[in-house]
């Protein structure tokens, strides 16, 4: 998402394309649309010069075949293993311009057609040059219900630092439903001045993030709320 023009590009339910975030950027740059999905997104990617690839690893194919062969499987529509594969980022050029983005392979064992927070503007990503930018990772269904990224940016607009804005969002989620305290949620944010922060809902899902500033990179750990 481009914080200057307040425009975003997104794709969802896109198969066989290795770098979907690159397709999403072209949606932003080459079209007047915000989101393309499914076959339409695939045909757009081909038109933009992308080529289909086999993205299923031997290990994941083996797991799927084992699940399919089990007559008593009960894992469909659930995520039986904890995993983390979403890559999110926020950035500023030091002159007040901010951007955000994220990419994910999606949730395992989901209902076909399910869309998580990553391609949803305001949920997985949000950016506004007047305030800052945010990105999120974790339980996409939970975070979609709270419009996490735009909520964090709005918290910053009310005067909160990026760190406090992230914590305020998580506190609101936990207050609304105590069950959310055990949820997989991690968010990060940056304001237009370049201050950054990150937080996770619980210590068991405390993620590390890289901060690049003044020519140096730091590996930091998100603050855990619970």
N, C-alpha and C positions, 0 to 999 in steps of 0.2 A: 504494500500500500504506500502511496506517495502522499506525504503529509502536506505538500505544497498545493497540489491540485485537488487534494481530498478525494482521490480516485484510487480504485483498487482493481486488480485482476485476479481471477480465481478459476480453478478447474476442480471438478469432483467426479468420482466414479470413472476415472480415466484409467484404462487398462493398457498395458504393454508399452508404455512410454517411460523411459528410465528417469528422466528429470522433469516431473510435472510442474515444478515451480518455474521452470524456464518457459513452459507453455503458458502458465498463468501471467508471466510478465508480458508476453506478447499479446495476451488478451487485453491487458492494460494499455500497451503501446500502440497496437494495431487496430483496435476495435473501439466502438462506443459502448460495448457491453461490460458488465462486471464479472459475471460468472457463466462458464460453459460447463455442461455436464454430459457424461456418458458418451454415446456415439458421436454427438455433435462436437464434443471436446476432442475426441480421437481424430475425427476428420479434419478439424482445424489444425491439430498438431501435424498431421501429414502434409497439409497444405503449407505449413510453415517450415517444412523440411525435416521434421523428425521422422525416425524410422522405428517400426515396432521391434521390440526385443522380448526375449523370454526372461521374465523377472523372477520366476519361481525357482528358488534354490532346491537342490536335491533333498536337503534336510526338511524344508517346509513341505515339499511334495510328499515325502515319506510320512510326515505327521498327518497330513490330510488324508492320505490313503488308508492309514491305520484307523483314523476316525470314521471314515466312510465304511470300512469293513466291519466295524463293531456294531452288531445289531442292537446293543443296549446303550449306545452312546446318548449322553445327556448334555453334551457340551454345546450343542447348537444354540445360537443366540446368546451365548455367554463367552466370557474371556477367561479360560481356565488357568492361564499363567500370567504372572505379572511381567510386563515388558515396557520398554520405552523406546520409541523410535522417531518421535517427532523432533525435527530440528527447527528451532525458532530463533529469530534475531531481531534486534532493534538497533538503529544506528542514527547518528547525526553527523553532519559535515562540519560542525563547529561554528556554523553561521546561522543556526536556527532551523535548518532544514532537517526533518526526520523522516525515516522510512521504517517499515516493519515487514516481516515475511515469515512464513513457516511452510514446512512440507512434511508429509507423513505417508506411510504405506497403509495406514488405517488399522482398524481393530480386527483382530483375528476372530473367526467364527461368528461374525456379525450376520444379521439378516441382509440378504442381497438388496442393495439400494440404500442402505443406511449411510448417512453423511455425518461426519463428526464436526468438530468446531473449526478445524484448520482452514477450510476454504470459506468459512462464513465470516464476512466482514463484521467486525465488532466483537466477535467471539474469539477466533484464533489469533487475529491481528487487528490492530487499529493504529492510525497515525494522524496527527494533527500538528502542523508546524507551530501553531499558537500555543501548544501545550507540551506535547511529547508523543511517545509511541509505546505500545505494549504488545506482548506476545504471550501465548499460553501453551501448556502441554499437559497431558494426563488423560483423565476421563472426559472425552469429548462431549458426551451426552450431558454430563453434569455441568461442564463449563458453558455449554451452549445455553443452558437454562438461566445462567446468570450474566450472559453477555460480558464475559470476563474482561476482555481487552478494552472495550470502550468504557466499561465501568471504571477501570483503573485510570484511564486518561481523564475521565470526568473527575475522579478523586484528585488528580494532580491539578486540574483546572480550578478546583476549590482551594488550592494552596498546599496540598500534601506533597511531600517529597516522593520520588519514585519508590523508595523503600516503604514508606508509610502508606502510599497508595496501594501497593500490593497487599500489605498486611490488612488494611481496612477492607479490601474486597474479600479476603479469606475470612476475616472475622464476621462479615455480613453473611457469608455462606454458612458458616458454622452456627450463627445465631438463628438463621432462618430454619435450619434443620440440623439438629445435633448429629445426625447420622453422617453428615458431610465431613465431620471431623476425621473420619477414617478414609475419606476419598483421596484419589490420586489427582492432585492438582498442584501445578507449579507455574508461577507467572514471573515475568520479568518486564522491566520498564525503564525508560530513559526520558528525561525531559529535554526541552530545546536547548538548555545550557550544557547538556552533556552529563548531568548527574544520573547515576544508574542504581537500580536495586532489584532484588529478586526475593521471592518467598515461596515456601511450599506449605501445604496444609498440615503435613505430619512429618516427623523425623524419619520414618521409614521410606519416605518418598522425597528425601532432600536431595536435590540435584545440583550438580556443579555447573557453572557457566563461565565462559571466557569473557574477560573485559579487556578491550584494546583501547589504550589511551596514551597519548604523547609518545607514540612509537614503541610502547611496551605492552606485552600481553600478560594478564594475570588470570589464574584459575581460582575462582572463588566459589564458595558454597552458599546456596540459598538459605535464608533464615527459615527455620521450621516453626510454625505456629503452635503445633501440638507435639 
